[in-house]
Amino acid sequence: MAVAILKQADYLIASIQSDLSDTEVEELRDELTELVGVHRIRGIVIDVAALDVIDSFVTRALCAIVLSVRLRGAHTVIVGISPDVAIAMVQFRLNLEPLRVALDLDEATALLDGLTRGDHGDGR
Amino acid sequence: MAERLGFLRPDPTLIATAISEIARNIVVHAGRGEIVLEAVQERDRDGLRVVATDAGPGISDVPAALRDDYSARDGLGLGLPGARRLMDDFRLESDTATGTTVTMTKWRYRDELALARARRRHRD
């Protein structure tokens, strides 16, 4: 499967295993948005380490996932952006504003812990 | 191919990202096209040249398409200014009758390559 999704307490860890087609991207967005409600998920970590290239399409897809998941009350953190990919994204001048990132899974869950602690039901 | 030509990180990723962006443009706007990669040589530098052609609808306002705030069709930016920022040379030729050709090149100066080789020899 293109994406492996694991549940860890009330977080989801979504590991992208290979490049995703447009359809698979939409399916991932739909599945994550759905799962938030099914399992009362508070946070999602998306691991993009398997992606050698992150271009404007992938970036827009990640932003869409972040925003639709947020509308369901959960936060998203992206991990696994390699140094070269980070340099390319910055040089490309993609709009990275909606993306929250962390270096690895440990930092991501720590970040989510902080964000969800601050979520006193007001949804912000 | 970039690595074989002696490009050092992050250049292979920058080139791959630019190609990914241009390829997406072709698929979205023209349906099909052709991307040719070739190694080129000049007196003091080697390069990787990408020539992407399609027989699609063409870009009627080329200077506008190369501006950062341009977006065509369903609000998707053409990604052309981004691809241009990742490469060294960038040329865009387009008209509504024959289609679009993007020619972009990344250069590696030979004395820098010799320097990298010397560094590797020294390390071993």
gemmi code that builds the backbone of each chain (N, CA, C; Angstrom):
import gemmi

chains = {
    "A": [
        ("MET", (0.856, -1.204, 0.000), (0.000, 0.000, 0.000), (0.883, 1.242, 0.000)),
        ("ALA", (0.385, 2.312, -0.558), (1.214, 3.503, -0.705), (1.448, 4.223, 0.627)),
        ("VAL", (0.481, 4.113, 1.560), (0.628, 4.778, 2.854), (0.266, 3.805, 3.967)),
        ("ALA", (1.119, 3.711, 4.975), (0.826, 2.874, 6.143), (0.366, 3.788, 7.266)),
        ("ILE", (-0.807, 3.503, 7.828), (-1.350, 4.356, 8.884), (-1.450, 3.546, 10.169)),
        ("LEU", (-0.763, 4.029, 11.212), (-0.786, 3.361, 12.509), (-1.420, 4.273, 13.544)),
        ("LYS", (-2.037, 3.671, 14.548), (-2.647, 4.460, 15.618), (-1.780, 4.323, 16.864)),
        ("GLN", (-1.469, 5.474, 17.464), (-0.639, 5.472, 18.680), (-1.344, 6.375, 19.689)),
        ("ALA", (-2.053, 5.760, 20.650), (-2.924, 6.496, 21.578), (-3.947, 7.275, 20.740)),
        ("ASP", (-4.036, 8.619, 20.923), (-5.003, 9.328, 20.069), (-4.317, 10.110, 18.961)),
        ("TYR", (-3.172, 9.558, 18.499), (-2.492, 10.107, 17.328), (-2.486, 9.067, 16.223)),
        ("LEU", (-2.387, 9.545, 14.997), (-2.168, 8.671, 13.852), (-0.780, 8.948, 13.294)),
        ("ILE", (-0.086, 7.894, 12.898), (1.199, 8.045, 12.213), (0.988, 7.542, 10.795)),
        ("ALA", (1.064, 8.437, 9.831), (0.885, 8.055, 8.428), (2.247, 8.086, 7.734)),
        ("SER", (2.750, 6.925, 7.329), (4.041, 6.858, 6.639), (3.819, 6.650, 5.156)),
        ("ILE", (4.206, 7.651, 4.384), (4.093, 7.534, 2.933), (5.241, 6.662, 2.458)),
        ("GLN", (4.912, 5.559, 1.746), (5.929, 4.581, 1.374), (6.564, 4.850, 0.016)),
        ("SER", (5.852, 5.560, -0.838), (6.386, 5.807, -2.188), (5.655, 7.010, -2.762)),
        ("ASP", (6.056, 7.414, -3.958), (5.356, 8.526, -4.598), (3.875, 8.210, -4.756)),
        ("LEU", (3.046, 9.191, -4.527), (1.606, 8.980, -4.594), (1.029, 9.557, -5.881)),
        ("SER", (0.082, 8.822, -6.445), (-0.637, 9.357, -7.599), (-1.651, 10.387, -7.092)),
        ("ASP", (-2.215, 11.132, -7.994), (-3.223, 12.127, -7.616), (-4.367, 11.473, -6.854)),
        ("THR", (-4.809, 10.320, -7.333), (-5.916, 9.603, -6.685), (-5.529, 9.178, -5.278)),
        ("GLU", (-4.303, 8.662, -5.130), (-3.858, 8.204, -3.817), (-3.750, 9.369, -2.838)),
        ("VAL", (-3.366, 10.528, -3.340), (-3.288, 11.719, -2.484), (-4.681, 12.065, -1.965)),
        ("GLU", (-5.657, 12.054, -2.873), (-7.032, 12.368, -2.464), (-7.556, 11.340, -1.478)),
        ("GLU", (-7.210, 10.064, -1.721), (-7.652, 8.998, -0.815), (-7.043, 9.176, 0.566)),
        ("LEU", (-5.776, 9.572, 0.606), (-5.119, 9.799, 1.892), (-5.803, 10.927, 2.654)),
        ("ARG", (-6.078, 12.015, 1.942), (-6.770, 13.140, 2.569), (-8.129, 12.695, 3.119)),
        ("ASP", (-8.888, 11.950, 2.296), (-10.209, 11.486, 2.723), (-10.098, 10.557, 3.919)),
        ("GLU", (-9.137, 9.623, 3.858), (-9.018, 8.636, 4.924), (-8.625, 9.283, 6.251)),
        ("LEU", (-7.637, 10.166, 6.209), (-7.200, 10.819, 7.446), (-8.323, 11.666, 8.036)),
        ("THR", (-9.017, 12.410, 7.182), (-10.108, 13.255, 7.667), (-11.202, 12.405, 8.303)),
        ("GLU", (-11.471, 11.256, 7.713), (-12.477, 10.322, 8.224), (-12.030, 9.713, 9.550)),
        ("LEU", (-10.780, 9.234, 9.587), (-10.283, 8.525, 10.771), (-10.264, 9.417, 12.008)),
        ("VAL", (-10.074, 10.708, 11.805), (-10.067, 11.646, 12.937), (-11.356, 11.505, 13.735)),
        ("GLY", (-12.476, 11.382, 13.013), (-13.769, 11.264, 13.682), (-14.004, 9.874, 14.259)),
        ("VAL", (-13.612, 8.858, 13.510), (-13.860, 7.476, 13.929), (-13.142, 7.155, 15.241)),
        ("HIS", (-11.888, 7.612, 15.364), (-11.083, 7.244, 16.526), (-10.823, 8.409, 17.477)),
        ("ARG", (-11.500, 9.517, 17.280), (-11.295, 10.727, 18.091), (-9.813, 11.090, 18.144)),
        ("ILE", (-9.224, 11.196, 16.969), (-7.801, 11.502, 16.836), (-7.546, 12.976, 17.124)),
        ("ARG", (-6.524, 13.251, 17.929), (-6.182, 14.636, 18.262), (-5.027, 15.150, 17.410)),
        ("GLY", (-4.195, 14.208, 16.908), (-3.040, 14.661, 16.134), (-2.602, 13.630, 15.112)),
        ("ILE", (-2.016, 14.102, 14.035), (-1.536, 13.229, 12.964), (-0.089, 13.585, 12.644)),
        ("VAL", (0.733, 12.554, 12.491), (2.098, 12.750, 12.008), (2.170, 12.154, 10.609)),
        ("ILE", (2.598, 12.938, 9.642), (2.779, 12.428, 8.288), (4.272, 12.349, 8.003)),
        ("ASP", (4.762, 11.128, 7.745), (6.184, 10.917, 7.477), (6.396, 10.886, 5.964)),
        ("VAL", (7.155, 11.861, 5.460), (7.370, 11.961, 4.013), (8.798, 11.563, 3.629)),
        ("ALA", (9.484, 10.827, 4.507), (10.891, 10.485, 4.258), (11.084, 9.707, 2.960)),
        ("ALA", (10.084, 8.981, 2.504), (10.218, 8.190, 1.279), (10.098, 9.045, 0.021)),
        ("LEU", (9.729, 10.292, 0.168), (9.582, 11.162, -1.010), (10.914, 11.840, -1.314)),
        ("ASP", (11.502, 11.501, -2.481), (12.763, 12.129, -2.896), (12.545, 13.540, -3.408)),
        ("VAL", (11.322, 13.797, -3.852), (11.007, 15.098, -4.419), (9.705, 15.581, -3.820)),
        ("ILE", (9.682, 16.796, -3.333), (8.428, 17.413, -2.899), (8.253, 18.680, -3.721)),
        ("ASP", (7.312, 18.621, -4.666), (7.100, 19.770, -5.542), (5.808, 20.485, -5.141)),
        ("SER", (5.355, 21.398, -5.994), (4.211, 22.207, -5.591), (2.959, 21.356, -5.403)),
        ("PHE", (2.812, 20.297, -6.192), (1.634, 19.435, -6.055), (1.600, 18.756, -4.688)),
        ("VAL", (2.715, 18.151, -4.299), (2.775, 17.462, -3.011), (2.565, 18.458, -1.876)),
        ("THR", (3.178, 19.627, -2.008), (3.038, 20.638, -0.962), (1.585, 21.072, -0.807)),
        ("ARG", (0.932, 21.311, -1.949), (-0.478, 21.706, -1.888), (-1.323, 20.596, -1.280)),
        ("ALA", (-0.990, 19.326, -1.614), (-1.749, 18.195, -1.079), (-1.577, 18.115, 0.427)),
        ("LEU", (-0.357, 18.306, 0.903), (-0.116, 18.270, 2.346), (-0.871, 19.393, 3.043)),
        ("CYS", (-0.860, 20.578, 2.448), (-1.599, 21.705, 3.024), (-3.090, 21.386, 3.095)),
        ("ALA", (-3.621, 20.759, 2.052), (-5.047, 20.407, 2.036), (-5.366, 19.424, 3.151)),
        ("ILE", (-4.482, 18.455, 3.352), (-4.684, 17.494, 4.430), (-4.650, 18.205, 5.780)),
        ("VAL", (-3.651, 19.055, 5.976), (-3.521, 19.779, 7.243), (-4.795, 20.565, 7.547)),
        ("LEU", (-5.310, 21.260, 6.532), (-6.471, 22.125, 6.750), (-7.754, 21.324, 6.963)),
        ("SER", (-7.971, 20.282, 6.194), (-9.228, 19.545, 6.374), (-9.214, 18.755, 7.675)),
        ("VAL", (-8.042, 18.245, 8.070), (-7.926, 17.566, 9.355), (-8.146, 18.560, 10.494)),
        ("ARG", (-7.663, 19.776, 10.295), (-7.812, 20.817, 11.325), (-9.275, 21.161, 11.540)),
        ("LEU", (-10.044, 21.136, 10.439), (-11.477, 21.412, 10.541), (-12.195, 20.329, 11.319)),
        ("ARG", (-11.506, 19.198, 11.513), (-12.086, 18.118, 12.299), (-11.471, 18.106, 13.694)),
        ("GLY", (-10.740, 19.149, 14.032), (-10.247, 19.314, 15.394), (-8.893, 18.709, 15.691)),
        ("ALA", (-8.148, 18.273, 14.685), (-6.855, 17.643, 14.952), (-5.722, 18.449, 14.322)),
        ("HIS", (-4.526, 18.314, 14.903), (-3.338, 18.978, 14.373), (-2.515, 17.997, 13.562)),
        ("THR", (-1.730, 18.521, 12.615), (-0.865, 17.670, 11.796), (0.562, 18.171, 11.845)),
        ("VAL", (1.509, 17.229, 11.972), (2.930, 17.587, 11.921), (3.580, 16.738, 10.830)),
        ("ILE", (4.375, 17.367, 9.999), (5.076, 16.658, 8.923), (6.492, 16.343, 9.401)),
        ("VAL", (6.939, 15.128, 9.183), (8.328, 14.779, 9.487), (8.962, 14.100, 8.275)),
        ("GLY", (10.274, 14.047, 8.273), (10.980, 13.275, 7.251), (11.397, 14.058, 6.021)),
        ("ILE", (11.349, 15.389, 6.093), (11.833, 16.168, 4.952), (13.358, 16.145, 4.993)),
        ("SER", (13.989, 15.578, 3.960), (15.445, 15.454, 3.953), (16.089, 16.825, 3.729)),
        ("PRO", (17.375, 16.968, 4.059), (18.038, 18.266, 3.874), (17.932, 18.790, 2.437)),
        ("ASP", (18.167, 17.899, 1.454), (18.110, 18.340, 0.057), (16.707, 18.785, -0.336)),
        ("VAL", (15.711, 18.035, 0.106), (14.322, 18.386, -0.220), (13.967, 19.714, 0.445)),
        ("ALA", (14.429, 19.916, 1.674), (14.157, 21.180, 2.378), (14.753, 22.349, 1.595)),
        ("ILE", (15.982, 22.179, 1.131), (16.641, 23.241, 0.358), (15.863, 23.519, -0.919)),
        ("ALA", (15.429, 22.453, -1.594), (14.685, 22.626, -2.842), (13.364, 23.362, -2.594)),
        ("MET", (12.657, 22.995, -1.519), (11.364, 23.630, -1.228), (11.540, 25.118, -0.937)),
        ("VAL", (12.603, 25.442, -0.221), (12.845, 26.849, 0.105), (13.246, 27.625, -1.145)),
        ("GLN", (14.139, 27.033, -1.943), (14.603, 27.728, -3.148), (13.456, 27.911, -4.140)),
        ("PHE", (12.547, 26.973, -4.163), (11.390, 27.029, -5.049), (10.435, 28.133, -4.626)),
        ("ARG", (10.531, 28.506, -3.355), (9.661, 29.506, -2.705), (8.208, 29.053, -2.690)),
        ("LEU", (8.007, 27.805, -2.289), (6.658, 27.299, -2.082), (6.071, 27.953, -0.842)),
        ("ASN", (4.753, 28.063, -0.823), (4.104, 28.602, 0.363), (3.970, 27.494, 1.400)),
        ("LEU", (4.806, 27.565, 2.418), (4.865, 26.491, 3.399), (4.149, 26.858, 4.691)),
        ("GLU", (3.448, 27.968, 4.665), (2.883, 28.539, 5.889), (1.969, 27.611, 6.684)),
        ("PRO", (1.044, 26.872, 6.029), (0.151, 26.020, 6.833), (0.833, 24.792, 7.414)),
        ("LEU", (2.061, 24.487, 6.976), (2.685, 23.236, 7.400), (3.430, 23.396, 8.715)),
        ("ARG", (3.128, 22.463, 9.634), (3.905, 22.388, 10.857), (4.837, 21.210, 10.686)),
        ("VAL", (6.106, 21.399, 11.037), (7.071, 20.334, 10.797), (7.877, 20.018, 12.045)),
        ("ALA", (8.444, 18.826, 12.054), (9.369, 18.442, 13.116), (10.425, 17.547, 12.484)),
        ("LEU", (11.511, 17.358, 13.211), (12.624, 16.627, 12.634), (12.347, 15.122, 12.579)),
        ("ASP", (11.714, 14.591, 13.625), (11.469, 13.150, 13.663), (10.212, 12.859, 14.472)),
        ("LEU", (9.917, 11.585, 14.620), (8.674, 11.167, 15.260), (8.602, 11.624, 16.718)),
        ("ASP", (9.719, 11.518, 17.449), (9.723, 11.925, 18.856), (9.385, 13.402, 19.002)),
        ("GLU", (10.041, 14.224, 18.173), (9.767, 15.662, 18.233), (8.332, 15.957, 17.805)),
        ("ALA", (7.842, 15.184, 16.840), (6.486, 15.411, 16.342), (5.460, 15.135, 17.428)),
        ("THR", (5.624, 14.023, 18.151), (4.645, 13.706, 19.196), (4.760, 14.698, 20.350)),
        ("ALA", (5.973, 15.148, 20.646), (6.132, 16.171, 21.684), (5.413, 17.455, 21.277)),
        ("LEU", (5.562, 17.811, 20.002), (4.896, 19.006, 19.479), (3.375, 18.846, 19.550)),
        ("LEU", (2.889, 17.680, 19.170), (1.448, 17.426, 19.222), (0.941, 17.450, 20.662)),
        ("ASP", (1.749, 16.910, 21.597), (1.361, 16.942, 23.010), (1.114, 18.381, 23.442)),
        ("GLY", (2.038, 19.261, 23.078), (1.910, 20.666, 23.449), (0.692, 21.316, 22.810)),
        ("LEU", (0.463, 21.003, 21.532), (-0.658, 21.619, 20.811), (-1.995, 21.135, 21.350)),
        ("THR", (-2.097, 19.845, 21.634), (-3.379, 19.323, 22.073), (-3.665, 19.708, 23.510)),
        ("ARG", (-2.597, 19.945, 24.303), (-2.802, 20.435, 25.678), (-3.426, 21.814, 25.644)),
        ("GLY", (-3.034, 22.595, 24.644), (-3.554, 23.954, 24.514), (-4.953, 24.012, 23.927)),
        ("ASP", (-5.449, 22.883, 23.445), (-6.767, 22.822, 22.823), (-7.845, 22.632, 23.871)),
        ("HIS", (-8.231, 23.688, 24.582), (-9.230, 23.487, 25.634), (-10.621, 23.517, 25.056)),
        ("GLY", (-10.812, 22.765, 23.995), (-12.159, 22.647, 23.427), (-12.606, 23.864, 22.636)),
        ("ASP", (-11.719, 24.839, 22.480), (-12.159, 26.006, 21.712), (-11.769, 25.902, 20.244)),
        ("GLY", (-11.085, 24.788, 19.928), (-10.818, 24.498, 18.524), (-9.727, 25.335, 17.880)),
        ("ARG", (-9.012, 26.160, 18.647), (-8.010, 27.038, 17.979), (-6.595, 26.494, 18.086)),
    ],
    "B": [
        ("MET", (21.249, 10.461, -13.066), (22.030, 11.014, -14.173), (22.850, 12.205, -13.696)),
        ("ALA", (22.223, 13.018, -12.845), (22.933, 14.196, -12.325), (24.153, 13.774, -11.506)),
        ("GLU", (23.954, 12.711, -10.715), (25.077, 12.244, -9.900), (26.197, 11.714, -10.765)),
        ("ARG", (25.827, 10.990, -11.862), (26.831, 10.461, -12.783), (27.626, 11.579, -13.425)),
        ("LEU", (26.972, 12.714, -13.658), (27.655, 13.841, -14.282), (28.491, 14.624, -13.278)),
        ("GLY", (28.436, 14.219, -12.024), (29.287, 14.863, -11.037), (28.607, 15.927, -10.210)),
        ("PHE", (27.293, 16.070, -10.351), (26.593, 17.049, -9.533), (26.574, 16.601, -8.085)),
        ("LEU", (26.862, 17.547, -7.207), (26.859, 17.240, -5.782), (25.546, 17.699, -5.161)),
        ("ARG", (25.210, 17.124, -4.011), (23.971, 17.497, -3.323), (23.991, 18.990, -3.036)),
        ("PRO", (22.884, 19.706, -3.076), (21.538, 19.193, -3.330), (21.116, 19.264, -4.785)),
        ("ASP", (22.088, 19.504, -5.712), (21.704, 19.728, -7.104), (20.837, 18.635, -7.720)),
        ("PRO", (21.149, 17.329, -7.520), (20.267, 16.309, -8.126), (18.818, 16.472, -7.677)),
        ("THR", (18.585, 16.791, -6.413), (17.216, 16.985, -5.928), (16.593, 18.243, -6.531)),
        ("LEU", (17.384, 19.306, -6.679), (16.856, 20.533, -7.282), (16.423, 20.248, -8.721)),
        ("ILE", (17.270, 19.540, -9.459), (16.957, 19.210, -10.848), (15.705, 18.338, -10.906)),
        ("ALA", (15.651, 17.311, -10.044), (14.497, 16.405, -10.048), (13.207, 17.163, -9.724)),
        ("THR", (13.281, 18.100, -8.805), (12.092, 18.868, -8.430), (11.632, 19.750, -9.585)),
        ("ALA", (12.585, 20.375, -10.269), (12.224, 21.212, -11.422), (11.584, 20.366, -12.518)),
        ("ILE", (12.146, 19.179, -12.766), (11.587, 18.292, -13.787), (10.184, 17.852, -13.389)),
        ("SER", (10.011, 17.515, -12.109), (8.702, 17.098, -11.622), (7.660, 18.182, -11.868)),
        ("GLU", (8.039, 19.402, -11.611), (7.132, 20.542, -11.781), (6.751, 20.730, -13.253)),
        ("ILE", (7.743, 20.685, -14.129), (7.490, 20.883, -15.565), (6.666, 19.722, -16.112)),
        ("ALA", (6.968, 18.505, -15.654), (6.221, 17.336, -16.119), (4.749, 17.461, -15.737)),
        ("ARG", (4.509, 17.936, -14.536), (3.127, 18.111, -14.080), (2.404, 19.144, -14.945)),
        ("ASN", (3.105, 20.234, -15.246), (2.513, 21.247, -16.137), (2.069, 20.638, -17.450)),
        ("ILE", (2.936, 19.812, -18.031), (2.621, 19.197, -19.325), (1.371, 18.337, -19.201)),
        ("VAL", (1.329, 17.495, -18.164), (0.194, 16.589, -18.000), (-1.096, 17.373, -17.777)),
        ("VAL", (-1.022, 18.391, -16.952), (-2.226, 19.151, -16.603), (-2.722, 19.994, -17.772)),
        ("HIS", (-1.806, 20.650, -18.470), (-2.226, 21.609, -19.500), (-2.258, 21.044, -20.906)),
        ("ALA", (-1.472, 19.996, -21.176), (-1.392, 19.488, -22.542), (-1.763, 18.024, -22.651)),
        ("GLY", (-1.824, 17.319, -21.541), (-2.166, 15.903, -21.589), (-0.972, 15.015, -21.838)),
        ("ARG", (-0.118, 15.387, -22.756), (1.082, 14.595, -23.030), (2.175, 15.492, -23.580)),
        ("GLY", (3.397, 14.988, -23.516), (4.521, 15.756, -24.038), (5.768, 14.901, -23.970)),
        ("GLU", (6.912, 15.555, -24.066), (8.163, 14.823, -24.097), (9.206, 15.567, -23.286)),
        ("ILE", (9.949, 14.826, -22.475), (11.045, 15.433, -21.714), (12.328, 14.706, -22.086)),
        ("VAL", (13.311, 15.456, -22.552), (14.585, 14.880, -22.952), (15.678, 15.439, -22.043)),
        ("LEU", (16.481, 14.537, -21.489), (17.619, 14.957, -20.666), (18.892, 14.734, -21.457)),
        ("GLU", (19.784, 15.701, -21.455), (21.053, 15.490, -22.139), (22.212, 16.117, -21.369)),
        ("ALA", (23.357, 15.444, -21.460), (24.571, 15.993, -20.867), (25.170, 16.970, -21.866)),
        ("VAL", (25.512, 18.146, -21.398), (26.125, 19.138, -22.283), (27.461, 19.568, -21.699)),
        ("GLN", (28.326, 20.031, -22.592), (29.663, 20.435, -22.140), (30.041, 21.787, -22.710)),
        ("GLU", (30.628, 22.610, -21.858), (31.249, 23.835, -22.352), (32.681, 23.843, -21.859)),
        ("ARG", (33.425, 24.845, -22.237), (34.874, 24.834, -21.976), (35.192, 24.575, -20.512)),
        ("ASP", (34.486, 25.278, -19.604), (34.856, 25.155, -18.204), (33.756, 24.547, -17.340)),
        ("ARG", (32.714, 24.003, -17.990), (31.638, 23.460, -17.171), (30.854, 22.365, -17.887)),
        ("ASP", (30.283, 21.468, -17.099), (29.385, 20.422, -17.601), (27.980, 20.744, -17.142)),
        ("GLY", (27.031, 20.337, -17.936), (25.662, 20.644, -17.556), (24.702, 19.518, -17.837)),
        ("LEU", (23.549, 19.599, -17.197), (22.445, 18.685, -17.479), (21.323, 19.551, -18.036)),
        ("ARG", (20.977, 19.273, -19.285), (19.952, 20.089, -19.946), (18.659, 19.298, -20.031)),
        ("VAL", (17.564, 19.969, -19.711), (16.240, 19.372, -19.790), (15.446, 20.127, -20.848)),
        ("VAL", (14.942, 19.401, -21.839), (14.101, 20.028, -22.851), (12.722, 19.381, -22.769)),
        ("ALA", (11.737, 20.149, -22.373), (10.374, 19.634, -22.194), (9.466, 20.276, -23.234)),
        ("THR", (8.855, 19.442, -24.071), (7.990, 19.983, -25.118), (6.594, 19.378, -25.036)),
        ("ASP", (5.638, 20.179, -25.383), (4.292, 19.652, -25.542), (3.599, 20.411, -26.665)),
        ("ALA", (2.576, 19.772, -27.217), (1.809, 20.398, -28.302), (0.477, 20.877, -27.759)),
        ("GLY", (0.511, 21.421, -26.561), (-0.715, 21.819, -25.885), (-1.183, 23.201, -26.290)),
        ("PRO", (-2.051, 23.775, -25.480), (-2.674, 25.046, -25.836), (-1.717, 26.236, -25.822)),
        ("GLY", (-0.541, 26.072, -25.254), (0.415, 27.165, -25.234), (0.096, 28.173, -24.128)),
        ("ILE", (1.039, 29.026, -23.884), (0.871, 30.069, -22.876), (0.801, 31.385, -23.619)),
        ("SER", (-0.318, 32.072, -23.484), (-0.493, 33.275, -24.302), (0.321, 34.451, -23.756)),
        ("ASP", (0.518, 34.484, -22.433), (1.266, 35.596, -21.856), (2.455, 35.029, -21.084)),
        ("VAL", (3.576, 34.886, -21.791), (4.735, 34.242, -21.179), (5.304, 35.025, -19.991)),
        ("PRO", (5.506, 36.331, -20.116), (6.050, 37.057, -18.963), (5.161, 36.926, -17.721)),
        ("ALA", (3.861, 36.918, -17.918), (2.957, 36.776, -16.769), (3.111, 35.403, -16.133)),
        ("ALA", (3.278, 34.370, -16.986), (3.400, 32.998, -16.472), (4.653, 32.825, -15.636)),
        ("LEU", (5.646, 33.666, -15.903), (6.890, 33.551, -15.163), (6.889, 34.409, -13.900)),
        ("ARG", (5.772, 35.092, -13.663), (5.665, 35.897, -12.432), (5.118, 35.022, -11.335)),
        ("ASP", (5.468, 35.340, -10.116), (5.103, 34.495, -8.988), (3.620, 34.441, -8.697)),
        ("ASP", (2.873, 35.467, -9.092), (1.463, 35.492, -8.703), (0.560, 34.926, -9.785)),
        ("TYR", (1.173, 34.315, -10.821), (0.353, 33.806, -11.928), (-0.325, 32.504, -11.542)),
        ("SER", (-1.571, 32.343, -11.897), (-2.179, 31.024, -11.747), (-3.151, 30.808, -12.893)),
        ("ALA", (-3.138, 29.607, -13.437), (-3.963, 29.313, -14.606), (-4.977, 28.251, -14.244)),
        ("ARG", (-6.007, 28.146, -14.997), (-7.011, 27.101, -14.799), (-7.565, 27.064, -13.381)),
        ("ASP", (-7.598, 25.913, -12.773), (-8.237, 25.758, -11.470), (-7.389, 26.309, -10.333)),
        ("GLY", (-6.869, 27.499, -10.482), (-6.135, 28.129, -9.399), (-4.777, 27.528, -9.148)),
        ("LEU", (-4.341, 26.595, -9.974), (-3.016, 26.001, -9.765), (-1.961, 26.843, -10.467)),
        ("GLY", (-0.979, 27.277, -9.710), (0.118, 28.017, -10.311), (0.856, 27.125, -11.282)),
        ("LEU", (1.448, 27.709, -12.276), (2.132, 26.917, -13.271), (3.463, 26.366, -12.768)),
        ("GLY", (3.940, 26.846, -11.630), (5.193, 26.314, -11.118), (6.405, 26.688, -11.931)),
        ("LEU", (6.219, 27.507, -12.972), (7.359, 27.858, -13.823), (8.374, 28.745, -13.114)),
        ("PRO", (7.939, 29.786, -12.399), (8.952, 30.588, -11.704), (9.720, 29.777, -10.678)),
        ("GLY", (9.035, 28.819, -10.054), (9.707, 27.955, -9.092), (10.776, 27.099, -9.743)),
        ("ALA", (10.402, 26.465, -10.877), (11.368, 25.626, -11.591), (12.562, 26.483, -12.040)),
        ("ARG", (12.267, 27.698, -12.488), (13.355, 28.569, -12.931), (14.327, 28.869, -11.805)),
        ("ARG", (13.789, 29.020, -10.588), (14.665, 29.321, -9.451), (15.561, 28.150, -9.088)),
        ("LEU", (15.163, 26.939, -9.446), (15.960, 25.762, -9.098), (17.070, 25.504, -10.114)),
        ("MET", (16.914, 26.008, -11.318), (17.882, 25.747, -12.384), (18.715, 27.007, -12.639)),
        ("ASP", (19.758, 26.839, -13.465), (20.626, 27.976, -13.754), (20.172, 28.738, -14.984)),
        ("ASP", (20.009, 28.007, -16.110), (19.493, 28.631, -17.328), (18.060, 28.175, -17.532)),
        ("PHE", (17.226, 29.065, -17.993), (15.810, 28.710, -18.164), (15.255, 29.494, -19.333)),
        ("ARG", (14.685, 28.759, -20.300), (14.080, 29.453, -21.439), (12.713, 28.851, -21.700)),
        ("LEU", (11.748, 29.705, -21.955), (10.379, 29.259, -22.213), (9.921, 29.836, -23.530)),
        ("GLU", (9.540, 28.932, -24.459), (8.995, 29.386, -25.735), (7.608, 28.783, -25.875)),
        ("SER", (6.649, 29.618, -26.181), (5.297, 29.080, -26.257), (4.436, 29.914, -27.183)),
        ("ASP", (3.589, 29.237, -27.937), (2.532, 29.961, -28.626), (1.322, 29.048, -28.746)),
        ("THR", (0.188, 29.669, -28.951), (-1.059, 28.914, -28.901), (-1.211, 27.970, -30.088)),
        ("ALA", (-0.406, 28.175, -31.141), (-0.530, 27.307, -32.314), (0.268, 26.018, -32.173)),
        ("THR", (1.512, 26.123, -31.678), (2.373, 24.936, -31.698), (2.630, 24.311, -30.333)),
        ("GLY", (2.386, 25.053, -29.249), (2.627, 24.455, -27.947), (3.754, 25.141, -27.195)),
        ("THR", (4.354, 24.391, -26.264), (5.312, 25.000, -25.347), (6.604, 24.196, -25.297)),
        ("THR", (7.721, 24.890, -25.227), (9.009, 24.234, -24.999), (9.716, 24.943, -23.858)),
        ("VAL", (10.095, 24.146, -22.844), (10.896, 24.682, -21.743), (12.285, 24.064, -21.856)),
        ("THR", (13.300, 24.912, -21.898), (14.681, 24.426, -21.931), (15.373, 24.949, -20.684)),
        ("MET", (15.841, 24.036, -19.829), (16.497, 24.486, -18.603), (17.747, 23.653, -18.343)),
        ("THR", (18.751, 24.325, -17.812), (20.054, 23.685, -17.628), (20.610, 23.981, -16.246)),
        ("LYS", (21.225, 22.964, -15.654), (21.952, 23.142, -14.393), (23.420, 22.912, -14.709)),
        ("TRP", (24.279, 23.794, -14.205), (25.701, 23.694, -14.539), (26.547, 23.275, -13.345)),
        ("ARG", (27.606, 22.555, -13.657), (28.589, 22.160, -12.654), (29.945, 22.592, -13.209)),
        ("TYR", (30.594, 23.514, -12.492), (31.884, 23.992, -12.971), (32.968, 22.955, -12.708)),
        ("ARG", (33.801, 22.733, -13.681), (34.761, 21.643, -13.599), (35.798, 21.828, -12.515)),
        ("ASP", (36.226, 23.024, -12.284), (37.230, 23.161, -11.235), (36.622, 22.862, -9.873)),
        ("GLU", (35.343, 23.084, -9.676), (34.701, 22.700, -8.410), (34.649, 21.182, -8.294)),
        ("LEU", (34.411, 20.524, -9.409), (34.369, 19.059, -9.397), (35.746, 18.503, -9.072)),
        ("ALA", (36.751, 19.089, -9.684), (38.115, 18.644, -9.395), (38.422, 18.847, -7.914)),
        ("LEU", (37.924, 19.948, -7.380), (38.125, 20.226, -5.956), (37.438, 19.166, -5.103)),
        ("ALA", (36.223, 18.789, -5.475), (35.489, 17.768, -4.721), (36.208, 16.432, -4.793)),
        ("ARG", (36.735, 16.108, -5.989), (37.484, 14.861, -6.148), (38.707, 14.850, -5.250)),
        ("ALA", (39.398, 15.986, -5.239), (40.604, 16.077, -4.412), (40.257, 15.900, -2.939)),
        ("ARG", (39.106, 16.468, -2.534), (38.657, 16.333, -1.145), (38.386, 14.883, -0.808)),
        ("ARG", (37.752, 14.170, -1.772), (37.421, 12.761, -1.518), (38.696, 11.926, -1.424)),
        ("ARG", (39.653, 12.206, -2.327), (40.930, 11.468, -2.312), (41.626, 11.679, -0.981)),
        ("HIS", (41.611, 12.918, -0.514), (42.284, 13.274, 0.732), (41.665, 12.540, 1.910)),
        ("ARG", (40.323, 12.401, 1.865), (39.608, 11.730, 2.949), (39.947, 10.242, 2.981)),
        ("ASP", (40.057, 9.636, 1.770), (40.372, 8.204, 1.713), (41.861, 8.021, 1.930)),
    ],
}
model = gemmi.Model(1)
for chain_id, residues in chains.items():
    chain = gemmi.Chain(chain_id)
    for i, (resn, *xyz) in enumerate(residues, 1):
        res = gemmi.Residue()
        res.name, res.seqid = resn, gemmi.SeqId(i, " ")
        for name, pos in zip(("N", "CA", "C"), xyz):
            atom = gemmi.Atom()
            atom.name, atom.element = name, gemmi.Element(name[0])
            atom.pos, atom.b_iso = gemmi.Position(*pos), 0.0
            res.add_atom(atom)
        chain.add_residue(res)
    model.add_chain(chain)
structure = gemmi.Structure()
structure.add_model(model)
structure.setup_entities()
